[in-house]
Amino acid sequence: MERLHLIEIEDQPWCPRAVRDTLTDTLRLFLNLGHSYGPIVPHLRRALERTGARRVVDLCSGAGGPWPRISRELDAAGGGRVLVYLTDKYPNLEALAALCERSGGQIQFLPEPVDATRVPAALDGFRTLFTSFHHFRPENARAILLDALKSRQGIGIFELTSRRFMPFILMLLAPLAVLLAGPFLRPFRRDRLLWTYLLPLAPVAALFDGLVSCLRAYSPSELRELTRGLADDSYTWEIGEEQSRLAVPITYLIGYPRTRRAPSDPRS
């Protein structure tokens, strides 16, 4: 099936903030309940070791995605604490603040919008994108990779969506997930109840955006095409798939400088 770059409701400026936040909060809840990205943690750990990075700059973080579980696993593996900075073009401020407080300082966030195609030079660290790379058209997706290469930063891209049968089937359950998650999402917000149960745009957007996400997803061969001409003797790319706990593959693209950098102070 050919990749189709259709619109997603949550990407639109007119999308109510409460709807966007409900979608990202729900995604974070279920990604962590099932630890969906657990199988890629060894890949991420190896990439951090190869680059010497002790700080992660997560792009398009939404409400924090899988980081509550992944950060604990990285910390438990030893080798020094990894500090995680969460960033987004439309940061879910309440959710990110609560998550950072619960993390004991290991996870922090930037309240200002951050464009993934032009990461500020001050944000030094290994870059990650979880369930978000499909939002970018090929020219912008390539710009994200090129920016990491030029900045000599490592980058890891991980996607559960794909243009296969099972992900489409799972996305049919997205509205039910939003409806079930509503009472458990914190902080409590009245506008969330409005857009979930009275004017159910959030469940509709979850279904629509979920199906579109599958249509937008990049295959491993398309990721190789995006990296064509970007690799050199000092920077390398790893592209592949890892089976997830949802019976769907996790597509990953990991890039890093071949020369190991001296570990940066994660507190700076």
C-alpha positions in Angstrom: 0.0 0.0 0.0 1.4 3.4 -1.0 2.0 5.9 1.8 -0.7 8.6 2.0 0.0 11.9 3.8 -3.5 12.8 4.8 -4.3 15.4 7.6 -4.7 14.5 11.2 -7.2 16.4 13.3 -4.8 16.9 16.2 -2.3 18.6 13.9 -4.7 21.3 12.9 -4.5 24.7 14.6 -8.3 24.7 15.0 -8.3 21.5 17.0 -9.4 22.3 20.6 -6.5 22.0 23.0 -8.6 19.7 25.3 -9.1 17.3 22.4 -5.4 17.2 21.6 -4.4 16.8 25.2 -7.0 14.0 25.7 -5.5 12.1 22.7 -1.9 12.5 24.0 -2.9 11.6 27.6 -4.7 8.5 26.4 -1.8 7.5 24.3 0.6 7.9 27.2 -1.7 5.8 29.5 -2.0 2.8 27.2 1.6 2.9 26.0 2.8 2.6 29.6 0.1 0.1 30.8 1.2 -2.3 28.1 4.9 -1.1 28.0 4.4 -1.2 24.2 7.9 0.1 23.4 9.7 -2.1 25.9 11.3 -4.3 23.2 13.2 -1.4 21.8 14.8 -0.3 25.1 18.0 -2.4 24.4 18.4 -0.7 21.0 18.1 2.7 22.7 20.5 1.8 25.5 23.1 0.6 23.0 22.7 3.9 21.0 23.2 5.9 24.2 26.3 3.9 25.1 27.8 4.4 21.6 27.3 8.1 21.6 28.2 8.6 25.3 25.0 10.7 25.7 23.5 11.0 29.2 20.7 13.3 28.1 17.8 12.6 25.8 15.9 15.3 24.0 12.5 13.8 23.1 10.7 15.6 20.3 6.9 15.6 19.6 6.5 14.3 23.2 2.7 14.9 23.5 2.0 14.0 27.1 5.2 12.1 27.6 4.5 9.0 25.5 6.3 5.8 26.8 8.9 7.7 28.8 7.6 7.0 32.3 8.4 3.3 31.8 11.4 3.6 29.5 13.2 6.1 31.8 13.0 3.7 34.7 14.4 0.9 32.7 17.3 3.0 31.4 18.0 4.1 35.0 17.8 0.5 36.3 20.3 -0.7 33.7 23.1 1.2 35.4 25.8 3.2 33.8 24.7 6.6 35.2 21.4 8.3 35.2 19.9 9.5 31.9 18.1 12.8 32.0 15.1 13.1 29.6 13.9 16.4 28.2 10.4 16.3 26.8 9.5 18.8 24.0 6.6 19.4 21.7 5.2 22.0 19.2 2.0 21.9 21.2 3.2 20.9 24.7 0.6 19.3 27.0 1.7 21.5 29.9 -0.4 20.1 32.8 0.4 16.4 31.9 4.1 17.1 31.4 4.4 19.0 34.6 2.7 16.2 36.6 4.9 13.6 34.9 8.1 15.4 35.6 7.1 15.8 39.3 6.5 12.1 39.6 9.8 11.2 38.0 11.9 12.6 40.8 13.8 14.9 38.5 14.8 12.4 35.9 12.3 13.7 33.4 12.0 17.4 32.6 10.1 19.4 30.0 10.3 22.6 28.1 7.1 24.7 28.2 8.1 26.6 25.0 7.1 25.1 21.6 10.0 23.2 19.9 10.1 22.5 16.1 11.5 19.0 15.5 13.0 20.1 12.2 14.9 22.9 13.8 16.0 21.9 17.3 17.7 24.7 19.2 21.4 24.3 19.5 21.2 24.6 23.3 19.2 21.3 23.4 22.2 19.0 23.3 21.5 15.3 23.6 20.3 12.1 22.0 17.1 12.9 20.1 14.1 10.6 20.1 10.7 10.5 18.4 8.0 8.0 19.5 4.9 7.4 17.5 5.3 10.8 15.8 7.6 10.6 12.8 4.7 9.8 10.5 3.4 13.3 11.1 6.1 14.7 8.8 6.1 14.8 5.0 9.3 13.3 3.5 11.0 16.6 3.0 10.4 17.5 6.7 11.3 14.0 7.9 14.6 14.2 6.0 15.2 17.7 7.5 14.9 16.1 11.0 17.5 13.5 10.2 19.8 16.0 8.5 19.6 18.4 11.5 20.6 15.6 13.8 23.5 14.7 11.5 24.8 18.3 11.1 24.5 18.8 14.9 26.4 15.5 15.4 23.7 14.3 17.7 22.3 10.8 17.8 18.7 10.2 17.0 16.2 7.3 17.5 12.8 7.1 15.7 10.3 4.5 16.9 6.9 3.8 15.4 4.1 1.3 16.2 2.0 2.4 13.3 2.4 0.8 9.9 0.4 0.1 6.7 -0.4 -3.5 7.7 -3.6 -5.2 8.6 -3.2 -5.6 12.4 -2.4 -1.9 13.2 -5.6 -0.9 11.3 -7.6 -3.3 13.3 -6.2 -2.1 16.6 -7.0 1.5 15.6 -10.7 0.6 15.4 -10.5 0.3 19.2 -9.1 3.8 19.6 -12.5 5.5 20.4 -13.2 2.9 23.0 -9.8 3.5 24.5 -10.5 7.2 24.8 -13.9 6.6 26.4 -12.5 4.1 28.9 -9.5 6.3 29.8 -11.4 9.4 30.5 -12.1 8.9 34.2 -8.4 7.9 34.8 -6.7 10.8 33.1 -5.1 13.4 35.4 -5.3 16.3 36.0 -9.1 16.3 35.9 -10.5 18.8 33.4 -14.2 19.6 32.7 -13.5 20.5 29.1 -12.1 17.0 28.6 -15.5 15.6 29.7 -17.2 17.9 27.2 -15.2 16.8 24.2 -15.1 13.1 25.2 -18.7 12.4 26.3 -21.1 15.3 25.4 -19.6 16.4 22.1 -17.4 13.3 21.4 -14.8 14.9 19.1 -12.0 13.2 21.0 -13.2 9.6 20.3 -13.9 10.5 16.7 -10.4 12.2 16.3 -8.8 9.1 17.9 -10.3 6.8 15.3 -9.7 9.2 12.3 -6.1 10.1 13.4 -5.3 6.5 14.3 -6.2 5.2 10.8 -4.5 8.1 9.1 -1.4 7.5 11.2 -1.2 4.0 9.7 -1.5 5.4 6.2 1.2 7.9 6.9 3.7 5.5 8.5 7.1 5.0 6.9 8.2 1.5 6.0 11.8 0.4 6.5 12.5 0.7 2.8 11.1 4.3 2.8 13.3 5.1 5.9 16.3 3.9 3.9 15.4 6.2 1.1 15.1 9.1 3.5 18.6 8.5 4.7 20.1 8.0 1.3 23.0 10.3 0.9 23.0 11.3 4.5 25.4 8.7 5.9 29.2 9.3 5.7 32.3 7.8 7.3 31.5 9.5 10.6 27.8 8.9 10.9 25.8 5.7 10.6 22.1 4.6 10.4 20.5 1.5 11.7 17.0 0.6 10.3 14.8 -2.4 11.2 11.8 -3.8 13.0 11.3 -5.3 16.4 8.3 -7.2 17.4 6.1 -5.4 20.0 3.9 -6.7 22.7 0.8 -5.8 20.6 1.5 -8.3 17.8 2.6 -5.5 15.6 6.2 -4.6 14.6 8.0 -1.5 15.9 9.8 0.2 13.1 13.0 1.9 14.1 15.6 4.2 12.7 18.7 5.0 14.8 21.5 7.3 13.7 24.6 8.3 15.6 28.1 9.6 15.1 30.7 6.8 14.8 33.1 8.7 17.1 31.9 8.4 20.7 31.3 11.8 22.3 32.5 12.6 25.9 29.4 12.2 28.2 27.8 15.6 28.7 26.6 16.7 32.1 22.9 16.0 32.1 22.2 18.8 34.5 23.6 21.5 32.2 
